[in-house]
């Protein structure tokens, strides 16, 4: 699992123009019922936070993508009725 986390953070740091989509997917999948149990979204978000601290990513843009992903993931879980 640690290898996949390092690969994701490496990919996000190299492709900062697509990082918003990666942050969206991490937040979305972490917010889904039962899927969030399998995906270590918190650890991934800490890694993305380190990239924000290193000025590799913009804080407000990354925050917006994470909020939208989390809201849509929670909404989908509510809509499914889990």
Secondary structure, DSSP 8 states (H G I E B T S, - for coil): -HHHHHHHHHHHHH-TTSHHHHHHHHHHHHHSTTTTTTS-HHHHHHHHHHHHHTTSS-HHHHHHHHHHHHHHHHHHHHHHT-
